[in-house]
Amino acid sequence: MGELLQVRSEDKEWEGALERLLRGFGISMLVPDRYYHIVSGFINANKLQDNRHKGIRLEYFRIPEESKQYNTLVEDLSPSSAVNKINIKSNTPFHNWLEKELVRRFNLQCVSLNEFQNVSDGITKEGQIKTGRLRHVKDDRRDLWDRRNFILGWSNKEKIQAIQAYLKSLLSRYEIEKNEIKEKSKAIDLCNATLSSLMQIKRFQDWNELNWQQETEHISHLQKEKQELSESNNLIKTLAEQQKQMEYKESELRNHIDKLKDNRGRLNNQIETAHNQLPELQLQSIVCSPEDKSIFLF
């Protein structure tokens, strides 16, 4: 019946609180007396469920014929009564019944907190409800100003706009969470790949079976050393050949020196012999005739 009731435009600041107050009443169904037996029979014979096949709660009222209803003087109510802030759709056949029920059920004073604490039946703009001096209720399971939950009014334009805005925000959040899921999936795949690698590593007992890169580097280093040694051996061979050649030349020079020394010894002997013969030759030169000297001089 929410489409038959509406918060007055001059009392919009109370709309959230009045929506909360009248919600249970507003989502109820009105059944004219002439249809009561058909409706009650159908409801009794069928399981009530939504389009997701989930059971639902339905509250409905049997509305008596107009002649059996009684009139209520709304004018006798306090100006701050919640009933005076609600309009009833003028062309509805349930007008008198709705007016009576509003007075009977919701004649609460719309007041500030200080006044609320002193009246017997009241409601604040924040949605706290008081019936009698003992019972107090404040139900914040739904946001007070979430128009998606509003049920009053003969136009649902604002509710549709609120639902569309909420849907847009959900789609935006969906895209964000979809990207987050994608990133998380990548992280999970990476973790699984890492786990798989670790499980494979676990099968090895010797580190050297895994440390092939270090072994490869060691082999490469040994090959390089081998090449350097090979080149060094070639150089040693060359130096050895040169040493042999130098030793051969040294031997030849020593032999030649020895020969020279022998020649020098013979010459020294000859000089010594000649020196020893010189006095004798000088004496002979004195005793020889001029003719003999000429022979020697020649």
Kinemage of the C-alpha trace (Angstrom):
@kinemage 1
@onewidth
@group {chain A} dominant
@subgroup {mainchain}
@vectorlist {calphas} color= white
{ca met a 1} P 0.000 0.000 0.000
{ca gly a 2} L 3.086 2.255 0.000
{ca glu a 3} L 2.058 3.746 -3.357
{ca leu a 4} L -1.073 5.173 -1.682
{ca leu a 5} L 0.915 7.118 0.939
{ca gln a 6} L 3.447 9.916 0.534
{ca val a 7} L 5.410 12.251 2.814
{ca arg a 8} L 4.314 15.825 2.311
{ca ser a 9} L 6.746 18.021 0.381
{ca glu a 10} L 6.969 20.534 3.263
{ca asp a 11} L 8.048 17.740 5.621
{ca lys a 12} L 10.791 16.169 3.470
{ca glu a 13} L 13.329 16.444 6.289
{ca trp a 14} L 11.261 13.756 8.063
{ca glu a 15} L 11.084 11.475 5.044
{ca gly a 16} L 13.808 9.064 6.159
{ca ala a 17} L 12.358 8.621 9.636
{ca leu a 18} L 8.760 8.257 8.366
{ca glu a 19} L 9.833 5.731 5.729
{ca arg a 20} L 11.349 3.670 8.511
{ca leu a 21} L 8.266 4.065 10.693
{ca leu a 22} L 5.763 3.045 8.015
{ca arg a 23} L 7.844 0.453 6.150
{ca gly a 24} L 6.183 -2.672 7.542
{ca phe a 25} L 2.750 -1.162 7.047
{ca gly a 26} L 3.609 0.196 3.600
{ca ile a 27} L 4.714 -3.132 2.126
{ca ser a 28} L 1.471 -4.818 3.206
{ca met a 29} L -1.266 -5.692 0.731
{ca leu a 30} L -4.860 -4.410 0.890
{ca val a 31} L -7.563 -6.915 0.002
{ca pro a 32} L -11.134 -5.641 -0.543
{ca asp a 33} L -13.720 -7.644 1.364
{ca arg a 34} L -15.287 -9.069 -1.804
{ca tyr a 35} L -11.964 -10.728 -2.782
{ca tyr a 36} L -10.981 -11.883 0.687
{ca his a 37} L -11.964 -15.558 0.358
{ca ile a 38} L -10.248 -15.956 -3.026
{ca val a 39} L -7.022 -14.243 -1.888
{ca ser a 40} L -6.792 -15.967 1.485
{ca gly a 41} L -7.460 -19.336 -0.140
{ca phe a 42} L -4.777 -18.824 -2.776
{ca ile a 43} L -2.200 -17.654 -0.230
{ca asn a 44} L -2.963 -20.607 2.021
{ca ala a 45} L -2.674 -23.134 -0.825
{ca asn a 46} L 0.613 -21.871 -2.255
{ca lys a 47} L 4.130 -21.461 -0.976
{ca leu a 48} L 5.062 -17.810 -1.205
{ca gln a 49} L 8.488 -17.299 -2.798
{ca asp a 50} L 10.403 -14.798 -4.879
{ca asn a 51} L 11.902 -15.296 -8.347
{ca arg a 52} L 14.888 -17.030 -6.728
{ca his a 53} L 12.503 -19.542 -5.126
{ca lys a 54} L 13.225 -18.170 -1.676
{ca gly a 55} L 10.342 -18.029 0.757
{ca ile a 56} L 8.902 -14.581 1.497
{ca arg a 57} L 6.735 -12.994 4.173
{ca leu a 58} L 3.398 -11.440 3.201
{ca glu a 59} L 1.153 -9.348 5.385
{ca tyr a 60} L -2.271 -8.315 4.098
{ca phe a 61} L -5.333 -6.554 5.427
{ca arg a 62} L -8.975 -7.383 4.811
{ca ile a 63} L -10.629 -4.070 3.996
{ca pro a 64} L -14.346 -3.863 4.926
{ca glu a 65} L -16.923 -2.179 2.780
{ca glu a 66} L -16.963 1.618 2.941
{ca ser a 67} L -20.267 1.686 4.823
{ca lys a 68} L -18.739 -0.362 7.637
{ca gln a 69} L -15.773 1.987 8.104
{ca tyr a 70} L -15.826 4.844 10.534
{ca asn a 71} L -14.402 8.297 10.088
{ca thr a 72} L -11.551 9.708 12.126
{ca leu a 73} L -11.109 13.398 12.755
{ca val a 74} L -7.503 14.060 11.682
{ca glu a 75} L -8.037 17.656 12.691
{ca asp a 76} L -8.002 16.571 16.337
{ca leu a 77} L -4.410 15.364 16.040
{ca ser a 78} L -1.390 17.367 17.177
{ca pro a 79} L 0.322 19.385 14.407
{ca ser a 80} L 3.525 17.443 15.170
{ca ser a 81} L 1.835 14.071 14.658
{ca ala a 82} L 3.420 11.834 12.047
{ca val a 83} L -0.043 11.330 10.551
{ca asn a 84} L -0.199 15.023 9.618
{ca lys a 85} L 3.001 14.645 7.589
{ca ile a 86} L 1.553 11.908 5.381
{ca asn a 87} L -0.657 12.445 2.324
{ca ile a 88} L -3.123 9.747 1.249
{ca lys a 89} L -3.790 9.367 -2.462
{ca ser a 90} L -7.079 11.140 -3.034
{ca asn a 91} L -8.715 8.797 -5.532
{ca thr a 92} L -8.132 5.557 -3.650
{ca pro a 93} L -11.177 3.677 -2.338
{ca phe a 94} L -9.121 2.826 0.751
{ca his a 95} L -8.744 6.443 1.849
{ca asn a 96} L -10.879 6.284 4.993
{ca trp a 97} L -9.428 2.970 6.118
{ca leu a 98} L -5.853 4.200 5.608
{ca glu a 99} L -6.574 7.381 7.511
{ca lys a 100} L -8.040 5.418 10.419
{ca glu a 101} L -5.097 2.996 10.515
{ca leu a 102} L -2.538 5.796 10.351
{ca val a 103} L -4.147 7.454 13.345
{ca arg a 104} L -4.437 4.171 15.234
{ca arg a 105} L -0.911 2.924 14.507
{ca phe a 106} L 1.301 5.943 13.849
{ca asn a 107} L 0.053 8.857 15.913
{ca leu a 108} L 3.594 9.569 17.107
{ca gln a 109} L 4.951 13.038 17.761
{ca cys a 110} L 7.748 14.155 15.420
{ca val a 111} L 10.006 15.907 17.905
{ca ser a 112} L 13.573 16.751 18.887
{ca leu a 113} L 15.517 14.524 21.248
{ca asn a 114} L 14.698 16.648 24.308
{ca glu a 115} L 10.969 16.496 23.553
{ca phe a 116} L 11.272 12.820 22.627
{ca gln a 117} L 12.495 12.025 26.109
{ca asn a 118} L 9.356 13.547 27.655
{ca val a 119} L 6.506 12.351 25.362
{ca ser a 120} L 4.888 8.942 25.543
{ca asp a 121} L 4.801 8.301 21.778
{ca gly a 122} L 7.377 9.973 19.544
{ca ile a 123} L 9.899 9.750 16.745
{ca thr a 124} L 13.098 11.689 15.984
{ca lys a 125} L 14.519 12.674 12.595
{ca glu a 126} L 17.288 10.149 13.243
{ca gly a 127} L 14.708 7.328 13.239
{ca gln a 128} L 14.440 6.483 16.942
{ca ile a 129} L 10.881 5.426 17.792
{ca lys a 130} L 9.175 5.450 21.163
{ca thr a 131} L 5.795 3.797 21.904
{ca gly a 132} L 4.590 4.205 25.434
{ca arg a 133} L 7.085 5.376 27.992
{ca leu a 134} L 9.079 2.129 28.041
{ca arg a 135} L 9.531 0.683 24.537
{ca his a 136} L 12.188 2.290 22.312
{ca val a 137} L 13.393 1.070 18.903
{ca lys a 138} L 16.098 2.293 16.515
{ca asp a 139} L 16.739 -0.020 13.569
{ca asp a 140} L 19.850 1.021 11.630
{ca arg a 141} L 20.156 -2.179 9.596
{ca arg a 142} L 19.190 -0.050 6.617
{ca asp a 143} L 20.537 3.430 6.013
{ca leu a 144} L 17.938 6.009 6.968
{ca trp a 145} L 18.292 7.920 3.681
{ca asp a 146} L 18.894 5.062 1.272
{ca arg a 147} L 16.154 5.716 -1.279
{ca arg a 148} L 16.499 2.227 -2.636
{ca asn a 149} L 14.558 1.107 0.426
{ca phe a 150} L 11.848 3.795 0.257
{ca ile a 151} L 8.357 2.411 -0.344
{ca leu a 152} L 6.106 5.486 0.024
{ca gly a 153} L 4.946 7.733 -2.790
{ca trp a 154} L 2.892 7.472 -5.978
{ca ser a 155} L 6.019 8.071 -8.062
{ca asn a 156} L 9.052 5.802 -7.878
{ca lys a 157} L 11.274 8.002 -10.061
{ca glu a 158} L 13.685 8.882 -7.238
{ca lys a 159} L 13.854 5.245 -6.141
{ca ile a 160} L 14.682 4.139 -9.697
{ca gln a 161} L 17.413 6.799 -9.901
{ca ala a 162} L 18.844 5.618 -6.561
{ca ile a 163} L 18.832 1.988 -7.746
{ca gln a 164} L 20.488 2.961 -11.042
{ca ala a 165} L 23.177 4.930 -9.195
{ca tyr a 166} L 23.747 1.966 -6.893
{ca leu a 167} L 23.900 -0.392 -9.859
{ca lys a 168} L 26.459 1.856 -11.520
{ca ser a 169} L 28.577 1.830 -8.371
{ca leu a 170} L 28.280 -1.964 -8.214
{ca leu a 171} L 29.419 -2.296 -11.832
{ca ser a 172} L 32.356 -0.012 -11.134
{ca arg a 173} L 33.269 -2.021 -8.055
{ca tyr a 174} L 32.799 -5.212 -10.053
{ca glu a 175} L 35.377 -4.070 -12.602
{ca ile a 176} L 37.794 -3.128 -9.830
{ca glu a 177} L 37.345 -6.451 -8.062
{ca lys a 178} L 37.544 -8.332 -11.365
{ca asn a 179} L 40.951 -6.743 -11.994
{ca glu a 180} L 41.965 -7.553 -8.433
{ca ile a 181} L 40.884 -11.158 -8.947
{ca lys a 182} L 42.893 -11.246 -12.164
{ca glu a 183} L 45.981 -9.986 -10.340
{ca lys a 184} L 45.414 -12.423 -7.485
{ca ser a 185} L 45.020 -15.239 -10.003
{ca lys a 186} L 48.368 -14.322 -11.526
{ca ala a 187} L 49.912 -14.335 -8.055
{ca ile a 188} L 48.338 -17.727 -7.330
{ca asp a 189} L 49.657 -19.112 -10.635
{ca leu a 190} L 53.110 -17.814 -9.747
{ca cys a 191} L 52.893 -19.411 -6.303
{ca asn a 192} L 51.769 -22.695 -7.843
{ca ala a 193} L 54.634 -22.581 -10.337
{ca thr a 194} L 57.068 -21.847 -7.503
{ca leu a 195} L 55.607 -24.679 -5.448
{ca ser a 196} L 55.939 -27.035 -8.402
{ca ser a 197} L 59.577 -26.027 -8.847
{ca leu a 198} L 60.255 -26.533 -5.156
{ca met a 199} L 58.684 -29.980 -5.293
{ca gln a 200} L 60.960 -30.870 -8.203
{ca ile a 201} L 63.993 -29.523 -6.338
{ca lys a 202} L 63.041 -31.616 -3.324
{ca arg a 203} L 63.665 -34.772 -5.396
{ca phe a 204} L 67.406 -33.975 -5.669
{ca gln a 205} L 69.763 -35.125 -2.922
{ca asp a 206} L 73.004 -33.486 -4.116
{ca trp a 207} L 73.397 -29.760 -4.605
{ca asn a 208} L 75.793 -30.312 -7.469
{ca glu a 209} L 72.973 -31.939 -9.438
{ca leu a 210} L 71.214 -28.619 -9.396
{ca asn a 211} L 74.153 -26.254 -9.458
{ca trp a 212} L 74.893 -26.896 -13.130
{ca gln a 213} L 75.713 -23.260 -13.863
{ca gln a 214} L 78.591 -23.251 -11.418
{ca glu a 215} L 79.823 -26.553 -12.855
{ca thr a 216} L 79.627 -25.106 -16.362
{ca glu a 217} L 81.611 -22.058 -15.273
{ca his a 218} L 84.196 -24.328 -13.641
{ca ile a 219} L 84.543 -26.401 -16.824
{ca ser a 220} L 84.915 -23.224 -18.873
{ca his a 221} L 87.603 -22.012 -16.478
{ca leu a 222} L 89.493 -25.305 -16.734
{ca gln a 223} L 89.302 -25.208 -20.526
{ca lys a 224} L 90.714 -21.700 -20.469
{ca glu a 225} L 93.554 -22.806 -18.188
{ca lys a 226} L 94.237 -25.732 -20.490
{ca gln a 227} L 94.471 -23.402 -23.468
{ca glu a 228} L 96.770 -21.059 -21.578
{ca leu a 229} L 98.977 -23.988 -20.516
{ca ser a 230} L 99.055 -25.239 -24.073
{ca glu a 231} L 100.124 -21.824 -25.304
{ca ser a 232} L 102.653 -21.664 -22.468
{ca asn a 233} L 104.060 -25.094 -23.498
{ca asn a 234} L 104.530 -23.862 -27.046
{ca leu a 235} L 106.464 -20.904 -25.704
{ca ile a 236} L 108.586 -23.209 -23.532
{ca lys a 237} L 109.340 -25.400 -26.524
{ca thr a 238} L 110.402 -22.349 -28.524
{ca leu a 239} L 112.629 -21.131 -25.692
{ca ala a 240} L 114.109 -24.620 -25.317
{ca glu a 241} L 114.958 -24.692 -29.021
{ca gln a 242} L 116.513 -21.274 -28.779
{ca gln a 243} L 118.477 -22.415 -25.710
{ca lys a 244} L 119.816 -25.399 -27.628
{ca gln a 245} L 120.810 -23.152 -30.490
{ca met a 246} L 122.552 -20.766 -28.114
{ca glu a 247} L 124.303 -23.647 -26.371
{ca tyr a 248} L 125.449 -24.946 -29.790
{ca lys a 249} L 126.752 -21.523 -30.737
{ca glu a 250} L 128.450 -21.218 -27.352
{ca ser a 251} L 130.119 -24.583 -27.911
{ca glu a 252} L 131.362 -23.486 -31.344
{ca leu a 253} L 132.690 -20.240 -29.879
{ca arg a 254} L 134.450 -22.104 -27.106
{ca asn a 255} L 136.058 -24.440 -29.659
{ca his a 256} L 137.135 -21.477 -31.723
{ca ile a 257} L 138.588 -19.786 -28.632
{ca asp a 258} L 140.453 -22.942 -27.787
{ca lys a 259} L 141.929 -23.023 -31.298
{ca leu a 260} L 142.925 -19.409 -31.000
{ca lys a 261} L 144.539 -20.139 -27.696
{ca asp a 262} L 146.488 -23.026 -29.295
{ca asn a 263} L 147.618 -20.775 -32.143
{ca arg a 264} L 148.605 -18.116 -29.658
{ca gly a 265} L 150.672 -20.705 -27.736
{ca arg a 266} L 152.489 -21.819 -30.870
{ca leu a 267} L 153.166 -18.233 -31.817
{ca asn a 268} L 154.485 -17.508 -28.358
{ca asn a 269} L 156.746 -20.526 -28.645
{ca gln a 270} L 157.966 -19.379 -32.021
{ca ile a 271} L 158.558 -15.873 -30.673
{ca glu a 272} L 160.382 -17.280 -27.689
{ca thr a 273} L 162.479 -19.513 -29.954
{ca ala a 274} L 163.235 -16.606 -32.244
{ca his a 275} L 164.109 -14.467 -29.269
{ca asn a 276} L 166.449 -17.113 -27.989
{ca gln a 277} L 168.105 -17.406 -31.409
{ca leu a 278} L 168.528 -13.644 -31.780
{ca pro a 279} L 171.902 -13.304 -29.935
{ca glu a 280} L 173.333 -16.140 -31.921
{ca leu a 281} L 172.140 -14.614 -35.132
{ca gln a 282} L 173.555 -11.254 -34.121
{ca leu a 283} L 176.961 -12.890 -33.455
{ca gln a 284} L 176.896 -14.605 -36.748
{ca ser a 285} L 176.101 -11.345 -38.369
{ca ile a 286} L 179.244 -9.796 -36.926
{ca val a 287} L 181.587 -12.559 -38.077
{ca cys a 288} L 180.069 -12.963 -41.483
{ca ser a 289} L 181.627 -11.377 -44.516
{ca pro a 290} L 179.880 -8.651 -46.362
{ca glu a 291} L 178.970 -11.111 -49.045
{ca asp a 292} L 177.324 -13.401 -46.542
{ca lys a 293} L 175.411 -10.479 -45.024
{ca ser a 294} L 174.065 -9.616 -48.379
{ca ile a 295} L 172.776 -13.099 -48.658
{ca phe a 296} L 170.971 -12.819 -45.352
{ca leu a 297} L 169.684 -9.378 -46.131
{ca phe a 298} L 168.383 -10.543 -49.448
